[in-house]
């Protein structure tokens, strides 16, 4: 039986904790997402407010619990769309021909545009709604998933057992599903985690620029942006969302790093 390394278990615990926060956070938050609960803005850590208060006197613990849901779920949905689209198209392109040429050239054009610039243009033109955020992030990272899946599939298609399947008269769909896909799932899983990290960071960057989840709702990146003015005298309001982003991405990186190093009992 395979198991994670120690660092992998730590990463899995961090990621699992943030998934639980995303699912249960709003239900256990002590206050509403936009509820002003204290007259003192940027109040420090206390028993009543474990993470302090923000620039309007709102409870930062509640804001982080609500914000984690947007960060984790938007990133997960966008990553899933990008990964599934990239894998399906990459496997289709691995057989070569005009489909490979058309898809490769199309995605080369998208990759040539800087990710942040493309996201800024699309979101500024269409509005910063959650569906637009998910769609934009998915489009930006589908080409990378496509290129990874295609490269892996092309390598497997050149192996002897695929040639044997072709000699038996197996059709391309059978070869892709039964011969190629099982041999690339590990690298594709690692690629999924890596793209999740990229999307979390890009989403946080967009939110810091004011183009992410809109008030009164906020993701973790937006929490950093809206409280940055109080960094000198209300640091907890900025540091705790930043630490949340860091722990989520570091946890996922630890999980990714442990995937190739799994050992047998």
Phi, psi and omega per residue, in radians:
X1 nan 2.435 -3.116
X2 -1.579 2.670 -3.132
X3 -2.556 2.783 3.107
X4 -1.319 2.684 2.962
X5 -1.249 3.028 -3.139
X6 -1.047 -0.803 3.118
X7 -1.125 -0.603 3.099
X8 -1.143 -0.677 3.111
X9 -1.173 -0.653 3.079
X10 -1.103 -0.805 3.116
X11 -1.076 -0.737 3.136
X12 -1.111 -0.650 3.102
X13 -1.133 -0.727 3.120
X14 -1.121 -0.827 -3.127
X15 -1.129 -0.740 3.137
X16 -1.102 -0.677 3.126
X17 -1.088 -0.743 -3.134
X18 -1.258 -0.518 3.038
X19 -1.148 -0.738 3.088
X20 -1.104 -0.722 3.099
X21 -1.080 -0.732 3.135
X22 -1.096 -0.649 -3.104
X23 -1.411 -0.668 -3.004
X24 -1.898 -0.233 -3.000
X25 -0.918 -0.939 -3.124
X26 -1.036 -0.498 3.139
X27 -1.324 -0.423 -3.121
X28 -1.884 0.010 3.124
X29 -1.121 2.319 -3.104
X30 -1.193 -0.389 -3.108
X31 -2.400 2.885 3.080
X32 -1.193 2.805 -3.033
X33 -1.102 -0.590 -3.111
X34 -1.972 0.248 -3.057
X35 -1.367 2.160 3.061
X36 -1.432 2.096 -2.992
X37 -2.076 -0.071 -3.077
X38 -2.596 2.488 3.141
X39 -1.345 -0.438 3.136
X40 -1.523 2.118 3.082
X41 -1.453 2.639 -3.125
X42 0.915 0.719 3.088
X43 -1.225 2.620 -3.090
X44 -1.331 3.140 3.126
X45 -1.172 2.343 3.140
X46 -2.617 3.052 3.118
X47 -1.134 -0.652 -3.141
X48 -1.267 -0.670 -3.130
X49 -2.177 1.544 -3.039
X50 -1.015 -0.475 3.112
X51 -1.980 0.247 3.140
X52 1.400 -2.921 3.105
X53 -2.146 2.874 -3.080
X54 -1.725 -2.828 -3.019
X55 -1.268 -0.159 3.065
X56 -1.984 0.043 -3.088
X57 1.483 0.412 3.091
X58 -1.599 2.656 -3.104
X59 -1.227 2.088 -3.095
X60 -1.210 -0.541 3.096
X61 -1.057 -0.797 3.111
X62 -1.118 -0.715 -3.127
X63 -1.115 -0.691 3.124
X64 -1.195 -0.716 3.133
X65 -1.096 -0.690 3.070
X66 -1.270 -0.739 -3.077
X67 -1.145 -0.585 3.132
X68 -1.080 -0.593 3.128
X69 -1.053 -0.775 -3.127
X70 -1.178 -0.779 -3.118
X71 -1.087 -0.872 -3.057
X72 -1.215 -0.826 -3.047
X73 -1.250 -0.726 3.097
X74 -1.082 -0.790 -3.131
X75 -1.132 -0.720 -3.114
X76 -1.168 -0.780 -3.133
X77 -1.134 -0.785 3.139
X78 -1.106 -0.719 3.118
X79 -1.138 -0.719 3.135
X80 -1.095 -0.767 3.120
X81 -1.099 -0.816 -3.131
X82 -1.093 -0.763 -3.101
X83 -1.166 -0.824 -3.117
X84 -1.120 -0.759 3.119
X85 -1.115 -0.805 -3.126
X86 -1.106 -0.712 -3.122
X87 -1.170 -0.820 -3.127
X88 -1.072 -0.799 -3.133
X89 -1.227 -0.627 3.119
X90 -1.150 -0.712 3.097
X91 -1.171 -0.637 3.099
X92 -1.157 -0.660 -3.106
X93 -1.323 -0.332 -3.074
X94 -1.115 -0.395 3.128
X95 -1.317 -0.194 3.123
X96 1.493 -2.896 3.127
X97 1.500 -2.897 -3.057
X98 -1.204 -0.498 3.105
X99 -1.108 -0.789 3.099
X100 -1.037 -0.795 -3.124
X101 -1.096 -0.806 -3.097
X102 -1.141 -0.800 -3.120
X103 -1.174 -0.750 -3.112
X104 -1.090 -0.768 -3.132
X105 -1.197 -0.658 3.113
X106 -1.100 -0.812 -3.120
X107 -1.262 -0.489 3.049
X108 -1.075 -0.657 3.112
X109 -1.125 -0.762 -3.133
X110 -1.152 -0.727 -3.124
X111 -1.129 -0.536 -3.105
X112 -1.178 -0.328 3.130
X113 -1.573 2.212 3.112
X114 -0.959 2.401 -3.021
X115 -1.012 -0.855 -3.096
X116 -1.129 -0.689 3.132
X117 -1.111 -0.782 3.133
X118 -1.086 -0.763 3.141
X119 -1.114 -0.738 3.133
X120 -1.075 -0.760 -3.111
X121 -1.137 -0.839 -3.081
X122 -1.139 -0.824 -3.066
X123 -1.235 -0.673 3.097
X124 -1.122 -0.559 -3.110
X125 -1.414 -0.578 -3.023
X126 -1.880 -0.252 -3.095
X127 1.768 2.623 -3.024
X128 -1.643 1.138 3.038
X129 -1.626 2.840 -3.108
X130 -1.118 -0.770 3.079
X131 -1.039 -0.668 3.116
X132 -1.150 -0.730 3.108
X133 -1.049 -0.835 -3.124
X134 -1.093 -0.822 -3.127
X135 -1.100 -0.738 -3.133
X136 -1.130 -0.809 3.134
X137 -1.110 -0.671 3.128
X138 -1.143 -0.762 -3.141
X139 -1.101 -0.700 -3.098
X140 -1.112 -0.650 -3.021
X141 -1.802 -0.014 3.034
X142 -1.134 -0.729 -3.139
X143 -1.010 -0.701 3.118
X144 -1.132 -0.732 3.097
X145 -1.124 -0.653 3.096
X146 -1.081 -0.839 -3.089
X147 -1.137 -0.668 3.109
X148 -1.138 -0.840 -3.127
X149 -1.104 -0.722 -3.134
X150 -1.117 -0.789 -3.125
X151 -1.089 -0.736 3.121
X152 -1.143 -0.769 -3.106
X153 -1.152 -0.703 3.119
X154 -1.062 -0.711 3.117
X155 -1.112 -0.724 -3.136
X156 -1.241 -0.637 -3.118
X157 -1.083 -0.361 -3.129
X158 -1.533 -0.034 -3.083
X159 -1.430 2.856 -3.013
X160 -1.141 -0.673 -3.064
X161 -1.207 -0.448 3.037
X162 -1.259 -0.709 3.073
X163 -1.066 -0.657 3.110
X164 -1.149 -0.679 3.105
X165 -1.128 -0.684 3.083
X166 -1.134 -0.683 3.133
X167 -1.141 -0.508 3.088
X168 -1.302 -0.196 -3.139
X169 1.632 0.276 3.136
X170 -1.196 2.526 3.128
X171 -1.437 2.861 -3.067
X172 -1.027 -0.780 3.124
X173 -0.998 -0.713 3.103
X174 -1.092 -0.793 -3.118
X175 -1.075 -0.750 -3.105
X176 -1.151 -0.804 -3.052
X177 -1.339 -0.731 -3.008
X178 -1.668 -0.442 -3.069
X179 -1.898 -0.749 -3.043
X180 -1.493 -0.931 -3.012
X181 -1.006 -0.772 3.135
X182 -1.086 -0.383 -3.092
X183 -1.629 0.001 3.125
X184 -2.166 0.108 -3.065
X185 -1.151 -0.658 3.131
X186 -1.061 -0.986 3.091
X187 -1.046 -0.611 3.132
X188 -1.201 -0.605 3.079
X189 -1.143 -0.730 3.080
X190 -1.115 -0.689 3.111
X191 -1.127 -0.647 3.094
X192 -1.045 -0.829 3.137
X193 -1.089 -0.693 -3.138
X194 -1.136 -0.723 3.133
X195 -1.214 -0.543 3.041
X196 -1.057 -0.760 3.106
X197 -1.090 -0.812 3.134
X198 -1.028 -0.736 -3.104
X199 -1.211 -0.683 3.068
X200 -1.023 -0.781 -3.110
X201 -1.202 -0.711 3.111
X202 -1.175 -0.721 3.090
X203 -1.069 -0.744 3.113
X204 -1.120 -0.677 3.094
X205 -1.133 -0.735 3.098
X206 -1.112 -0.721 3.118
X207 -1.143 -0.639 3.099
X208 -1.117 -0.508 3.100
X209 -1.529 0.020 3.109
X210 1.535 0.215 -3.098
X211 -1.978 0.310 3.107
X212 -1.731 -2.476 3.098
X213 -1.103 2.334 -3.004
X214 -1.628 2.642 3.130
X215 -1.038 2.676 0.035
X216 -1.360 -0.165 3.049
X217 -1.253 2.792 3.139
X218 -2.825 2.495 2.953
X219 -1.622 -3.067 -3.044
X220 -1.143 -0.641 3.105
X221 -1.133 -0.681 3.114
X222 -1.158 -0.573 3.101
X223 -1.112 -0.645 3.081
X224 -1.159 -0.791 -3.090
X225 -1.084 -0.837 -3.015
X226 -1.249 -0.286 -3.132
X227 -1.938 0.096 -3.034
X228 -1.103 -0.470 -3.137
X229 -1.158 -0.386 -3.129
X230 -1.728 0.322 -3.086
X231 -1.036 -0.630 -3.081
X232 -1.255 -0.489 -3.076
X233 -2.292 -0.026 3.069
X234 -2.428 0.884 -3.022
X235 -0.974 -0.640 -3.118
X236 -0.986 -0.585 -3.123
X237 -1.145 -0.429 3.107
X238 -1.683 -0.713 -3.017
X239 -1.227 -0.703 -3.064
X240 -1.143 -0.782 3.037
X241 -1.099 -0.644 3.118
X242 -1.133 -0.723 3.090
X243 -1.131 -0.630 3.114
X244 -1.090 -0.791 3.106
X245 -1.078 -0.783 -3.111
X246 -1.102 -0.767 -3.101
X247 -1.167 -0.630 3.105
X248 -1.143 -0.826 -3.102
X249 -1.255 -0.677 3.097
X250 -1.126 -0.725 3.109
X251 -1.041 -0.779 3.118
X252 -1.132 -0.681 3.094
X253 -1.096 -0.682 3.105
X254 -1.123 -0.682 3.089
X255 -1.116 -0.784 3.136
X256 -1.056 -0.793 -3.114
X257 -1.104 -0.477 -3.100
X258 -1.446 -0.296 -3.056
X259 -1.057 -0.855 3.137
X260 -1.237 -0.284 -3.045
X261 -1.780 0.325 3.106
X262 -1.128 2.478 -3.098
X263 -2.020 2.788 3.063
X264 -1.648 2.577 3.078
X265 -1.204 nan nan
